[in-house]
Amino acid sequence: MDGVTEKKVVYSDFVIPDLQEIFNYGKETFGIFYAERYVLNIIEEINSLKIHYLLHPQCSRIETKSKIYRNIIVGSHLVIYRISEKIEVLRVMHSASSNNKIKKIKQIQT
């Protein structure tokens, strides 16, 4: 992409457990095939952030003037990330999560 600097993508300590929980729920509810496809889709979207981090909108529940908190919508989940010298993937949460739970994401360190 023109003028976009590639950035390293890092995960907080919450991301892998979030993905595991999503997979387990999907496996019990829809079967292993669809659970794997869904989680792989989330991972593909996360991997695309190294270049496409500006493509996604500001997270409306964590608004800042600098617009550093963004989210990807994948199915019924939000991938919430922060733009700094790197891309910090903070959480993967159900989109119906409470505003208070989402606002606490600002405190996560990577």
Beta strands, then each sheet from edge to edge (+ up, - down):
strand 1: 9-11
strand 2: 69-74
strand 3: 77-83
strand 4: 87-94
sheet 1: 1+ 4+ 3- 2+
end
